[in-house]
Amino acid sequence: MKKLLTILAFVALIFTVTACQNNNRAAAGSNQHTKKEAKYYCTMHPSIISDKPGTCPKCGMKLVERDSVNKK
Ligand SMILES: [Zn+2]
């Protein structure tokens, strides 16, 4: 009986450790995702966004910076 309890405790410990590791990994991933913010977008197609200056693949218009629009 004592051996069974030891095994159960060991399994519970492993479950806790792996759960913590998964939580940490998910948190780090979401942080990276929110940090990577797209700054440039097409005025005609707001769904076209880029993190660096360029042109819209749909209409060829120059992508404008989101910050410059807010400053107006
Ligand atoms: Zn466009």
N, CA, C, O and the ligand as a Tripos MOL2 file, in Angstrom:
@<TRIPOS>MOLECULE
protein
  289   287    73     0     0
PROTEIN
NO_CHARGES

@<TRIPOS>ATOM
      1 N           0.8390   -1.2040    0.0000 N.3       1 MET1
      2 CA          0.0000    0.0000    0.0000 C.3       1 MET1
      3 C           0.8740    1.2550    0.0000 C.2       1 MET1
      4 O           0.5720    2.2330   -0.6840 O.2       1 MET1
      5 N           1.9450    1.2160    0.7630 N.am      2 LYS2
      6 CA          2.8290    2.3740    0.8490 C.3       2 LYS2
      7 C           3.4860    2.6380   -0.5070 C.2       2 LYS2
      8 O           3.7000    3.7850   -0.8980 O.2       2 LYS2
      9 N           3.7950    1.5590   -1.2050 N.am      3 LYS3
     10 CA          4.4340    1.6690   -2.5070 C.3       3 LYS3
     11 C           3.4900    2.3600   -3.4990 C.2       3 LYS3
     12 O           3.9230    3.1820   -4.3070 O.2       3 LYS3
     13 N           2.1960    2.0200   -3.4300 N.am      4 LEU4
     14 CA          1.1940    2.6190   -4.3160 C.3       4 LEU4
     15 C           1.1010    4.1240   -4.0780 C.2       4 LEU4
     16 O           1.0050    4.9070   -5.0230 O.2       4 LEU4
     17 N           1.1330    4.5250   -2.7870 N.am      5 LEU5
     18 CA          1.0610    5.9490   -2.4510 C.3       5 LEU5
     19 C           2.2670    6.6910   -3.0110 C.2       5 LEU5
     20 O           2.1400    7.8120   -3.5030 O.2       5 LEU5
     21 N           3.4340    6.0620   -2.9340 N.am      6 THR6
     22 CA          4.6440    6.6810   -3.4570 C.3       6 THR6
     23 C           4.5260    6.8980   -4.9630 C.2       6 THR6
     24 O           4.8950    7.9510   -5.4840 O.2       6 THR6
     25 N           4.0100    5.8910   -5.6450 N.am      7 ILE7
     26 CA          3.8490    5.9970   -7.0940 C.3       7 ILE7
     27 C           2.8510    7.1100   -7.4360 C.2       7 ILE7
     28 O           3.0820    7.8970   -8.3540 O.2       7 ILE7
     29 N           1.7490    7.1670   -6.6950 N.am      8 LEU8
     30 CA          0.7360    8.2000   -6.9240 C.3       8 LEU8
     31 C           1.3270    9.5970   -6.7070 C.2       8 LEU8
     32 O           1.0710   10.5130   -7.4880 O.2       8 LEU8
     33 N           2.1040    9.7470   -5.6640 N.am      9 ALA9
     34 CA          2.7360   11.0390   -5.3650 C.3       9 ALA9
     35 C           3.6950   11.4180   -6.4850 C.2       9 ALA9
     36 O           3.7660   12.5790   -6.8870 O.2       9 ALA9
     37 N           4.4310   10.4320   -6.9840 N.am     10 PHE10
     38 CA          5.3950   10.6670   -8.0530 C.3      10 PHE10
     39 C           4.6790   11.1150   -9.3270 C.2      10 PHE10
     40 O           5.1070   12.0570   -9.9930 O.2      10 PHE10
     41 N           3.5850   10.4300   -9.6540 N.am     11 VAL11
     42 CA          2.8050   10.7780  -10.8490 C.3      11 VAL11
     43 C           2.2280   12.1830  -10.7070 C.2      11 VAL11
     44 O           2.2580   12.9670  -11.6550 O.2      11 VAL11
     45 N           1.7010   12.5020   -9.5230 N.am     12 ALA12
     46 CA          1.1320   13.8330   -9.2810 C.3      12 ALA12
     47 C           2.2030   14.9020   -9.4550 C.2      12 ALA12
     48 O           1.9440   15.9710  -10.0070 O.2      12 ALA12
     49 N           3.4050   14.6020   -8.9790 N.am     13 LEU13
     50 CA          4.5170   15.5580   -9.0890 C.3      13 LEU13
     51 C           4.8460   15.8100  -10.5590 C.2      13 LEU13
     52 O           5.0260   16.9570  -10.9700 O.2      13 LEU13
     53 N           4.9230   14.7540  -11.3400 N.am     14 ILE14
     54 CA          5.2340   14.8890  -12.7640 C.3      14 ILE14
     55 C           4.1490   15.6960  -13.4780 C.2      14 ILE14
     56 O           4.4440   16.5420  -14.3220 O.2      14 ILE14
     57 N           2.8950   15.4230  -13.1280 N.am     15 PHE15
     58 CA          1.7750   16.1640  -13.7340 C.3      15 PHE15
     59 C           1.9020   17.6550  -13.4370 C.2      15 PHE15
     60 O           1.7100   18.4900  -14.3210 O.2      15 PHE15
     61 N           2.2290   17.9860  -12.1710 N.am     16 THR16
     62 CA          2.3430   19.3860  -11.7700 C.3      16 THR16
     63 C           3.4700   20.0710  -12.5310 C.2      16 THR16
     64 O           3.3050   21.1920  -13.0120 O.2      16 THR16
     65 N           4.6060   19.4090  -12.6420 N.am     17 VAL17
     66 CA          5.7700   20.0050  -13.3010 C.3      17 VAL17
     67 C           5.4750   20.2540  -14.7810 C.2      17 VAL17
     68 O           5.7540   21.3380  -15.2940 O.2      17 VAL17
     69 N           4.9100   19.2550  -15.4690 N.am     18 THR18
     70 CA          4.6300   19.4190  -16.8930 C.3      18 THR18
     71 C           3.5640   20.4810  -17.1130 C.2      18 THR18
     72 O           3.6310   21.2190  -18.0960 O.2      18 THR18
     73 N           2.5810   20.5770  -16.2220 N.am     19 ALA19
     74 CA          1.5360   21.5940  -16.3600 C.3      19 ALA19
     75 C           2.1470   22.9840  -16.2430 C.2      19 ALA19
     76 O           1.7940   23.8870  -17.0010 O.2      19 ALA19
     77 N           3.0630   23.1550  -15.2930 N.am     20 CYS20
     78 CA          3.7260   24.4430  -15.1080 C.3      20 CYS20
     79 C           4.5450   24.8000  -16.3400 C.2      20 CYS20
     80 O           4.5300   25.9460  -16.7910 O.2      20 CYS20
     81 N           5.2560   23.8230  -16.8800 N.am     21 GLN21
     82 CA          6.0790   24.0830  -18.0640 C.3      21 GLN21
     83 C           5.2070   24.5060  -19.2270 C.2      21 GLN21
     84 O           5.5630   25.4240  -19.9660 O.2      21 GLN21
     85 N           4.0660   23.8500  -19.4010 N.am     22 ASN22
     86 CA          3.1620   24.2060  -20.4920 C.3      22 ASN22
     87 C           2.6280   25.6200  -20.3170 C.2      22 ASN22
     88 O           2.5390   26.3780  -21.2830 O.2      22 ASN22
     89 N           2.2720   25.9780  -19.0790 N.am     23 ASN23
     90 CA          1.7530   27.3230  -18.8210 C.3      23 ASN23
     91 C           2.8030   28.3760  -19.1340 C.2      23 ASN23
     92 O           2.5020   29.3940  -19.7560 O.2      23 ASN23
     93 N           4.0320   28.1340  -18.7030 N.am     24 ASN24
     94 CA          5.1050   29.0930  -18.9540 C.3      24 ASN24
     95 C           5.3310   29.2680  -20.4440 C.2      24 ASN24
     96 O           5.5110   30.3870  -20.9250 O.2      24 ASN24
     97 N           5.3200   28.1580  -21.1770 N.am     25 ARG25
     98 CA          5.5690   28.2190  -22.6210 C.3      25 ARG25
     99 C           4.4520   29.0040  -23.3110 C.2      25 ARG25
    100 O           4.7150   29.8040  -24.2090 O.2      25 ARG25
    101 N           3.2020   28.7720  -22.8880 N.am     26 ALA26
    102 CA          2.0660   29.4670  -23.5110 C.3      26 ALA26
    103 C           2.1420   30.9600  -23.2240 C.2      26 ALA26
    104 O           1.8600   31.7790  -24.0980 O.2      26 ALA26
    105 N           2.5230   31.3110  -22.0020 N.am     27 ALA27
    106 CA          2.6160   32.7250  -21.6420 C.3      27 ALA27
    107 C           3.7090   33.4080  -22.4590 C.2      27 ALA27
    108 O           3.5180   34.5210  -22.9490 O.2      27 ALA27
    109 N           4.8480   32.7450  -22.6030 N.am     28 ALA28
    110 CA          5.9520   33.3310  -23.3750 C.3      28 ALA28
    111 C           5.5330   33.5040  -24.8260 C.2      28 ALA28
    112 O           5.8520   34.5150  -25.4510 O.2      28 ALA28
    113 N           4.8250   32.5280  -25.3570 N.am     29 GLY29
    114 CA          4.4000   32.6090  -26.7480 C.3      29 GLY29
    115 C           3.4400   33.7590  -26.9760 C.2      29 GLY29
    116 O           3.5660   34.4830  -27.9640 O.2      29 GLY29
    117 N           2.4740   33.9410  -26.0710 N.am     30 SER30
    118 CA          1.5030   35.0240  -26.2410 C.3      30 SER30
    119 C           2.1880   36.3710  -26.0860 C.2      30 SER30
    120 O           1.8100   37.3370  -26.7490 O.2      30 SER30
    121 N           3.1860   36.4480  -25.2240 N.am     31 ASN31
    122 CA          3.9210   37.7020  -25.0540 C.3      31 ASN31
    123 C           4.6290   38.0880  -26.3390 C.2      31 ASN31
    124 O           4.5890   39.2470  -26.7530 O.2      31 ASN31
    125 N           5.2790   37.1160  -26.9720 N.am     32 GLN32
    126 CA          5.9720   37.3890  -28.2250 C.3      32 GLN32
    127 C           4.9680   37.8360  -29.2790 C.2      32 GLN32
    128 O           5.2630   38.6960  -30.1100 O.2      32 GLN32
    129 N           3.7970   37.2520  -29.2360 N.am     33 HIS33
    130 CA          2.8010   37.5580  -30.2630 C.3      33 HIS33
    131 C           2.3210   38.9940  -30.1300 C.2      33 HIS33
    132 O           2.1810   39.6910  -31.1350 O.2      33 HIS33
    133 N           2.0670   39.4520  -28.9040 N.am     34 THR34
    134 CA          1.5630   40.8030  -28.7070 C.3      34 THR34
    135 C           2.6690   41.8250  -28.9600 C.2      34 THR34
    136 O           2.3920   42.9500  -29.3770 O.2      34 THR34
    137 N           3.9190   41.4390  -28.7090 N.am     35 LYS35
    138 CA          5.0290   42.3640  -28.9280 C.3      35 LYS35
    139 C           5.2020   42.6470  -30.4170 C.2      35 LYS35
    140 O           5.5020   43.7740  -30.8100 O.2      35 LYS35
    141 N           5.0120   41.6290  -31.2330 N.am     36 LYS36
    142 CA          5.1930   41.7630  -32.6760 C.3      36 LYS36
    143 C           3.9760   42.4960  -33.2530 C.2      36 LYS36
    144 O           3.0320   41.8600  -33.7220 O.2      36 LYS36
    145 N           4.0000   43.8180  -33.2190 N.am     37 GLU37
    146 CA          2.8530   44.6030  -33.6550 C.3      37 GLU37
    147 C           3.0770   45.1230  -35.0670 C.2      37 GLU37
    148 O           4.1280   45.6830  -35.3780 O.2      37 GLU37
    149 N           2.0820   44.9290  -35.9080 N.am     38 ALA38
    150 CA          2.1660   45.4260  -37.2800 C.3      38 ALA38
    151 C           1.9160   46.9300  -37.2880 C.2      38 ALA38
    152 O           0.8730   47.3940  -36.8260 O.2      38 ALA38
    153 N           2.8620   47.6800  -37.8060 N.am     39 LYS39
    154 CA          2.7800   49.1380  -37.7660 C.3      39 LYS39
    155 C           2.2110   49.7150  -39.0560 C.2      39 LYS39
    156 O           1.5490   50.7520  -39.0280 O.2      39 LYS39
    157 N           2.4580   49.0630  -40.1740 N.am     40 TYR40
    158 CA          2.0760   49.6300  -41.4640 C.3      40 TYR40
    159 C           0.8470   48.9290  -42.0230 C.2      40 TYR40
    160 O           0.6900   47.7160  -41.8850 O.2      40 TYR40
    161 N          -0.0260   49.7120  -42.6590 N.am     41 TYR41
    162 CA         -1.2260   49.1230  -43.2410 C.3      41 TYR41
    163 C          -1.6410   49.9130  -44.4750 C.2      41 TYR41
    164 O          -1.2370   51.0600  -44.6640 O.2      41 TYR41
    165 N          -2.4620   49.2720  -45.3160 N.am     42 CYS42
    166 CA         -2.9730   49.9180  -46.5220 C.3      42 CYS42
    167 C          -4.2490   50.6750  -46.1650 C.2      42 CYS42
    168 O          -5.1370   50.1340  -45.5060 O.2      42 CYS42
    169 N          -4.3340   51.9240  -46.6040 N.am     43 THR43
    170 CA         -5.5170   52.7290  -46.2680 C.3      43 THR43
    171 C          -6.7710   52.1910  -46.9450 C.2      43 THR43
    172 O          -7.8800   52.3700  -46.4430 O.2      43 THR43
    173 N          -6.5900   51.5280  -48.0920 N.am     44 MET44
    174 CA         -7.7380   50.9650  -48.8050 C.3      44 MET44
    175 C          -8.0880   49.5750  -48.2840 C.2      44 MET44
    176 O          -9.2470   49.1620  -48.3310 O.2      44 MET44
    177 N          -7.0890   48.8620  -47.7920 N.am     45 HIS45
    178 CA         -7.3080   47.5100  -47.2750 C.3      45 HIS45
    179 C          -6.7040   47.3980  -45.8750 C.2      45 HIS45
    180 O          -5.5660   46.9490  -45.7370 O.2      45 HIS45
    181 N          -7.4380   47.7940  -44.8430 N.am     46 PRO46
    182 CA         -6.9170   47.7420  -43.4640 C.3      46 PRO46
    183 C          -6.5180   46.3450  -43.0220 C.2      46 PRO46
    184 O          -5.7890   46.1840  -42.0430 O.2      46 PRO46
    185 N          -6.9970   45.3220  -43.7470 N.am     47 SER47
    186 CA         -6.6310   43.9560  -43.3660 C.3      47 SER47
    187 C          -5.2050   43.6350  -43.7910 C.2      47 SER47
    188 O          -4.5970   42.6940  -43.2810 O.2      47 SER47
    189 N          -4.6630   44.4290  -44.7400 N.am     48 ILE48
    190 CA         -3.2730   44.2400  -45.1710 C.3      48 ILE48
    191 C          -2.3800   45.0070  -44.2090 C.2      48 ILE48
    192 O          -2.3310   46.2370  -44.2280 O.2      48 ILE48
    193 N          -1.6740   44.2590  -43.3670 N.am     49 ILE49
    194 CA         -0.8010   44.9070  -42.3920 C.3      49 ILE49
    195 C           0.5990   44.3290  -42.4870 C.2      49 ILE49
    196 O           0.7820   43.1690  -42.8560 O.2      49 ILE49
    197 N           1.5980   45.1590  -42.1450 N.am     50 SER50
    198 CA          2.9910   44.7250  -42.1940 C.3      50 SER50
    199 C           3.7610   45.4080  -41.0790 C.2      50 SER50
    200 O           3.4110   46.5110  -40.6610 O.2      50 SER50
    201 N           4.8090   44.7550  -40.5960 N.am     51 ASP51
    202 CA          5.6120   45.3530  -39.5350 C.3      51 ASP51
    203 C           6.7250   46.2200  -40.1180 C.2      51 ASP51
    204 O           7.4770   46.8500  -39.3740 O.2      51 ASP51
    205 N           6.8320   46.2540  -41.4470 N.am     52 LYS52
    206 CA          7.8390   47.1120  -42.0780 C.3      52 LYS52
    207 C           7.2350   47.7920  -43.3020 C.2      52 LYS52
    208 O           6.2820   47.2710  -43.8820 O.2      52 LYS52
    209 N           7.7770   48.9640  -43.7120 N.am     53 PRO53
    210 CA          7.2050   49.7000  -44.8340 C.3      53 PRO53
    211 C           7.2370   48.8890  -46.1160 C.2      53 PRO53
    212 O           8.1340   48.0750  -46.3330 O.2      53 PRO53
    213 N           6.2290   49.1290  -46.9740 N.am     54 GLY54
    214 CA          6.1560   48.3840  -48.2320 C.3      54 GLY54
    215 C           4.9310   48.8160  -49.0110 C.2      54 GLY54
    216 O           4.3800   49.8900  -48.7700 O.2      54 GLY54
    217 N           4.5070   47.9860  -49.9370 N.am     55 THR55
    218 CA          3.3250   48.2970  -50.7300 C.3      55 THR55
    219 C           2.2730   47.2160  -50.5450 C.2      55 THR55
    220 O           2.5890   46.0740  -50.2130 O.2      55 THR55
    221 N           1.0210   47.5920  -50.7650 N.am     56 CYS56
    222 CA         -0.0930   46.6550  -50.6210 C.3      56 CYS56
    223 C          -0.0670   45.6550  -51.7690 C.2      56 CYS56
    224 O           0.0160   46.0570  -52.9290 O.2      56 CYS56
    225 N          -0.1350   44.3640  -51.4710 N.am     57 PRO57
    226 CA         -0.1360   43.3410  -52.5370 C.3      57 PRO57
    227 C          -1.4240   43.3570  -53.3480 C.2      57 PRO57
    228 O          -1.4610   42.7900  -54.4410 O.2      57 PRO57
    229 N          -2.4790   43.9910  -52.8460 N.am     58 LYS58
    230 CA         -3.7600   44.0060  -53.5530 C.3      58 LYS58
    231 C          -3.8490   45.1710  -54.5300 C.2      58 LYS58
    232 O          -4.2670   44.9770  -55.6710 O.2      58 LYS58
    233 N          -3.4600   46.4010  -54.1030 N.am     59 CYS59
    234 CA         -3.6280   47.5770  -54.9570 C.3      59 CYS59
    235 C          -2.3060   48.2760  -55.2390 C.2      59 CYS59
    236 O          -2.2710   49.2020  -56.0500 O.2      59 CYS59
    237 N          -1.2130   47.8620  -54.5950 N.am     60 GLY60
    238 CA          0.0950   48.4550  -54.8700 C.3      60 GLY60
    239 C           0.3100   49.7960  -54.2000 C.2      60 GLY60
    240 O           1.3250   50.4510  -54.4380 O.2      60 GLY60
    241 N          -0.6270   50.2150  -53.3670 N.am     61 MET61
    242 CA         -0.4610   51.4880  -52.6590 C.3      61 MET61
    243 C           0.5890   51.3570  -51.5670 C.2      61 MET61
    244 O           0.8060   50.2800  -51.0120 O.2      61 MET61
    245 N           1.2410   52.4900  -51.2710 N.am     62 LYS62
    246 CA          2.2570   52.4870  -50.2320 C.3      62 LYS62
    247 C           1.5950   52.2960  -48.8650 C.2      62 LYS62
    248 O           0.5920   52.9410  -48.5570 O.2      62 LYS62
    249 N           2.1590   51.4160  -48.0580 N.am     63 LEU63
    250 CA          1.6130   51.1870  -46.7240 C.3      63 LEU63
    251 C           1.9450   52.3740  -45.8350 C.2      63 LEU63
    252 O           3.0760   52.8600  -45.8460 O.2      63 LEU63
    253 N           0.9760   52.8410  -45.0680 N.am     64 VAL64
    254 CA          1.1850   53.9990  -44.1960 C.3      64 VAL64
    255 C           1.3920   53.5360  -42.7640 C.2      64 VAL64
    256 O           0.8910   52.4900  -42.3520 O.2      64 VAL64
    257 N           2.1400   54.3350  -42.0170 N.am     65 GLU65
    258 CA          2.4410   53.9960  -40.6330 C.3      65 GLU65
    259 C           1.2430   54.3090  -39.7540 C.2      65 GLU65
    260 O           0.6390   55.3750  -39.8740 O.2      65 GLU65
    261 N           0.9010   53.3850  -38.8770 N.am     66 ARG66
    262 CA         -0.2680   53.5750  -38.0230 C.3      66 ARG66
    263 C          -0.0750   54.7540  -37.0810 C.2      66 ARG66
    264 O          -1.0180   55.5060  -36.8340 O.2      66 ARG66
    265 N           1.1520   54.9300  -36.5440 N.am     67 ASP67
    266 CA          1.4200   56.0180  -35.5910 C.3      67 ASP67
    267 C           1.2490   57.3790  -36.2390 C.2      67 ASP67
    268 O           0.7250   58.2950  -35.6040 O.2      67 ASP67
    269 N           1.6830   57.5410  -37.5080 N.am     68 SER68
    270 CA          1.6220   58.8380  -38.1700 C.3      68 SER68
    271 C           0.1790   59.2870  -38.3410 C.2      68 SER68
    272 O          -0.0990   60.4860  -38.3340 O.2      68 SER68
    273 N          -0.7460   58.3390  -38.4950 N.am     69 VAL69
    274 CA         -2.1610   58.6820  -38.6580 C.3      69 VAL69
    275 C          -2.7240   59.1890  -37.3260 C.2      69 VAL69
    276 O          -3.5100   60.1360  -37.2970 O.2      69 VAL69
    277 N          -2.3150   58.5500  -36.2310 N.am     70 ASN70
    278 CA         -2.8260   58.9570  -34.9100 C.3      70 ASN70
    279 C          -2.3160   60.3310  -34.5110 C.2      70 ASN70
    280 O          -2.9880   61.0570  -33.7790 O.2      70 ASN70
    281 N          -1.1160   60.6970  -34.9960 N.am     71 LYS71
    282 CA         -0.5190   61.9780  -34.6050 C.3      71 LYS71
    283 C          -1.2580   63.1710  -35.2140 C.2      71 LYS71
    284 O          -1.1670   64.2810  -34.6910 O.2      71 LYS71
    285 N          -1.9760   62.9610  -36.2950 N.am     72 LYS72
    286 CA         -2.6060   64.0680  -37.0230 C.3      72 LYS72
    287 C          -3.4890   64.9140  -36.1100 C.2      72 LYS72
    288 O          -4.0920   65.8860  -36.5640 O.2      72 LYS72
    289 ZN         -4.5350   48.0480  -50.7620 Zn       73 ZN73
@<TRIPOS>BOND
     1     1     2 1
     2     2     3 1
     3     3     4 2
     4     3     5 am
     5     5     6 1
     6     6     7 1
     7     7     8 2
     8     7     9 am
     9     9    10 1
    10    10    11 1
    11    11    12 2
    12    11    13 am
    13    13    14 1
    14    14    15 1
    15    15    16 2
    16    15    17 am
    17    17    18 1
    18    18    19 1
    19    19    20 2
    20    19    21 am
    21    21    22 1
    22    22    23 1
    23    23    24 2
    24    23    25 am
    25    25    26 1
    26    26    27 1
    27    27    28 2
    28    27    29 am
    29    29    30 1
    30    30    31 1
    31    31    32 2
    32    31    33 am
    33    33    34 1
    34    34    35 1
    35    35    36 2
    36    35    37 am
    37    37    38 1
    38    38    39 1
    39    39    40 2
    40    39    41 am
    41    41    42 1
    42    42    43 1
    43    43    44 2
    44    43    45 am
    45    45    46 1
    46    46    47 1
    47    47    48 2
    48    47    49 am
    49    49    50 1
    50    50    51 1
    51    51    52 2
    52    51    53 am
    53    53    54 1
    54    54    55 1
    55    55    56 2
    56    55    57 am
    57    57    58 1
    58    58    59 1
    59    59    60 2
    60    59    61 am
    61    61    62 1
    62    62    63 1
    63    63    64 2
    64    63    65 am
    65    65    66 1
    66    66    67 1
    67    67    68 2
    68    67    69 am
    69    69    70 1
    70    70    71 1
    71    71    72 2
    72    71    73 am
    73    73    74 1
    74    74    75 1
    75    75    76 2
    76    75    77 am
    77    77    78 1
    78    78    79 1
    79    79    80 2
    80    79    81 am
    81    81    82 1
    82    82    83 1
    83    83    84 2
    84    83    85 am
    85    85    86 1
    86    86    87 1
    87    87    88 2
    88    87    89 am
    89    89    90 1
    90    90    91 1
    91    91    92 2
    92    91    93 am
    93    93    94 1
    94    94    95 1
    95    95    96 2
    96    95    97 am
    97    97    98 1
    98    98    99 1
    99    99   100 2
   100    99   101 am
   101   101   102 1
   102   102   103 1
   103   103   104 2
   104   103   105 am
   105   105   106 1
   106   106   107 1
   107   107   108 2
   108   107   109 am
   109   109   110 1
   110   110   111 1
   111   111   112 2
   112   111   113 am
   113   113   114 1
   114   114   115 1
   115   115   116 2
   116   115   117 am
   117   117   118 1
   118   118   119 1
   119   119   120 2
   120   119   121 am
   121   121   122 1
   122   122   123 1
   123   123   124 2
   124   123   125 am
   125   125   126 1
   126   126   127 1
   127   127   128 2
   128   127   129 am
   129   129   130 1
   130   130   131 1
   131   131   132 2
   132   131   133 am
   133   133   134 1
   134   134   135 1
   135   135   136 2
   136   135   137 am
   137   137   138 1
   138   138   139 1
   139   139   140 2
   140   139   141 am
   141   141   142 1
   142   142   143 1
   143   143   144 2
   144   143   145 am
   145   145   146 1
   146   146   147 1
   147   147   148 2
   148   147   149 am
   149   149   150 1
   150   150   151 1
   151   151   152 2
   152   151   153 am
   153   153   154 1
   154   154   155 1
   155   155   156 2
   156   155   157 am
   157   157   158 1
   158   158   159 1
   159   159   160 2
   160   159   161 am
   161   161   162 1
   162   162   163 1
   163   163   164 2
   164   163   165 am
   165   165   166 1
   166   166   167 1
   167   167   168 2
   168   167   169 am
   169   169   170 1
   170   170   171 1
   171   171   172 2
   172   171   173 am
   173   173   174 1
   174   174   175 1
   175   175   176 2
   176   175   177 am
   177   177   178 1
   178   178   179 1
   179   179   180 2
   180   179   181 am
   181   181   182 1
   182   182   183 1
   183   183   184 2
   184   183   185 am
   185   185   186 1
   186   186   187 1
   187   187   188 2
   188   187   189 am
   189   189   190 1
   190   190   191 1
   191   191   192 2
   192   191   193 am
   193   193   194 1
   194   194   195 1
   195   195   196 2
   196   195   197 am
   197   197   198 1
   198   198   199 1
   199   199   200 2
   200   199   201 am
   201   201   202 1
   202   202   203 1
   203   203   204 2
   204   203   205 am
   205   205   206 1
   206   206   207 1
   207   207   208 2
   208   207   209 am
   209   209   210 1
   210   210   211 1
   211   211   212 2
   212   211   213 am
   213   213   214 1
   214   214   215 1
   215   215   216 2
   216   215   217 am
   217   217   218 1
   218   218   219 1
   219   219   220 2
   220   219   221 am
   221   221   222 1
   222   222   223 1
   223   223   224 2
   224   223   225 am
   225   225   226 1
   226   226   227 1
   227   227   228 2
   228   227   229 am
   229   229   230 1
   230   230   231 1
   231   231   232 2
   232   231   233 am
   233   233   234 1
   234   234   235 1
   235   235   236 2
   236   235   237 am
   237   237   238 1
   238   238   239 1
   239   239   240 2
   240   239   241 am
   241   241   242 1
   242   242   243 1
   243   243   244 2
   244   243   245 am
   245   245   246 1
   246   246   247 1
   247   247   248 2
   248   247   249 am
   249   249   250 1
   250   250   251 1
   251   251   252 2
   252   251   253 am
   253   253   254 1
   254   254   255 1
   255   255   256 2
   256   255   257 am
   257   257   258 1
   258   258   259 1
   259   259   260 2
   260   259   261 am
   261   261   262 1
   262   262   263 1
   263   263   264 2
   264   263   265 am
   265   265   266 1
   266   266   267 1
   267   267   268 2
   268   267   269 am
   269   269   270 1
   270   270   271 1
   271   271   272 2
   272   271   273 am
   273   273   274 1
   274   274   275 1
   275   275   276 2
   276   275   277 am
   277   277   278 1
   278   278   279 1
   279   279   280 2
   280   279   281 am
   281   281   282 1
   282   282   283 1
   283   283   284 2
   284   283   285 am
   285   285   286 1
   286   286   287 1
   287   287   288 2
@<TRIPOS>SUBSTRUCTURE
     1 MET1         2 RESIDUE 1 A MET
     2 LYS2         6 RESIDUE 1 A LYS
     3 LYS3        10 RESIDUE 1 A LYS
     4 LEU4        14 RESIDUE 1 A LEU
     5 LEU5        18 RESIDUE 1 A LEU
     6 THR6        22 RESIDUE 1 A THR
     7 ILE7        26 RESIDUE 1 A ILE
     8 LEU8        30 RESIDUE 1 A LEU
     9 ALA9        34 RESIDUE 1 A ALA
    10 PHE10       38 RESIDUE 1 A PHE
    11 VAL11       42 RESIDUE 1 A VAL
    12 ALA12       46 RESIDUE 1 A ALA
    13 LEU13       50 RESIDUE 1 A LEU
    14 ILE14       54 RESIDUE 1 A ILE
    15 PHE15       58 RESIDUE 1 A PHE
    16 THR16       62 RESIDUE 1 A THR
    17 VAL17       66 RESIDUE 1 A VAL
    18 THR18       70 RESIDUE 1 A THR
    19 ALA19       74 RESIDUE 1 A ALA
    20 CYS20       78 RESIDUE 1 A CYS
    21 GLN21       82 RESIDUE 1 A GLN
    22 ASN22       86 RESIDUE 1 A ASN
    23 ASN23       90 RESIDUE 1 A ASN
    24 ASN24       94 RESIDUE 1 A ASN
    25 ARG25       98 RESIDUE 1 A ARG
    26 ALA26      102 RESIDUE 1 A ALA
    27 ALA27      106 RESIDUE 1 A ALA
    28 ALA28      110 RESIDUE 1 A ALA
    29 GLY29      114 RESIDUE 1 A GLY
    30 SER30      118 RESIDUE 1 A SER
    31 ASN31      122 RESIDUE 1 A ASN
    32 GLN32      126 RESIDUE 1 A GLN
    33 HIS33      130 RESIDUE 1 A HIS
    34 THR34      134 RESIDUE 1 A THR
    35 LYS35      138 RESIDUE 1 A LYS
    36 LYS36      142 RESIDUE 1 A LYS
    37 GLU37      146 RESIDUE 1 A GLU
    38 ALA38      150 RESIDUE 1 A ALA
    39 LYS39      154 RESIDUE 1 A LYS
    40 TYR40      158 RESIDUE 1 A TYR
    41 TYR41      162 RESIDUE 1 A TYR
    42 CYS42      166 RESIDUE 1 A CYS
    43 THR43      170 RESIDUE 1 A THR
    44 MET44      174 RESIDUE 1 A MET
    45 HIS45      178 RESIDUE 1 A HIS
    46 PRO46      182 RESIDUE 1 A PRO
    47 SER47      186 RESIDUE 1 A SER
    48 ILE48      190 RESIDUE 1 A ILE
    49 ILE49      194 RESIDUE 1 A ILE
    50 SER50      198 RESIDUE 1 A SER
    51 ASP51      202 RESIDUE 1 A ASP
    52 LYS52      206 RESIDUE 1 A LYS
    53 PRO53      210 RESIDUE 1 A PRO
    54 GLY54      214 RESIDUE 1 A GLY
    55 THR55      218 RESIDUE 1 A THR
    56 CYS56      222 RESIDUE 1 A CYS
    57 PRO57      226 RESIDUE 1 A PRO
    58 LYS58      230 RESIDUE 1 A LYS
    59 CYS59      234 RESIDUE 1 A CYS
    60 GLY60      238 RESIDUE 1 A GLY
    61 MET61      242 RESIDUE 1 A MET
    62 LYS62      246 RESIDUE 1 A LYS
    63 LEU63      250 RESIDUE 1 A LEU
    64 VAL64      254 RESIDUE 1 A VAL
    65 GLU65      258 RESIDUE 1 A GLU
    66 ARG66      262 RESIDUE 1 A ARG
    67 ASP67      266 RESIDUE 1 A ASP
    68 SER68      270 RESIDUE 1 A SER
    69 VAL69      274 RESIDUE 1 A VAL
    70 ASN70      278 RESIDUE 1 A ASN
    71 LYS71      282 RESIDUE 1 A LYS
    72 LYS72      286 RESIDUE 1 A LYS
    73 ZN73       289 GROUP 0 **** ****
